[in-house]
């Protein structure tokens, strides 16, 4: 195999692919270290609120089922 044949892809990789790869890598690292944006924090708060409401609903439904069908937990 000719040495020049292998050098061309390596040079193309080093000149084009590697810099883009490094830029994208460090940009994502910076975004991770900055934490949540305002919008992401708001979305997280909304999801937390919805989860709390769902937990309350589940407790209510379980209480209703316990009152109407005491053995329902054994059937599941």
Beta strands, then each sheet from edge to edge (+ up, - down):
end
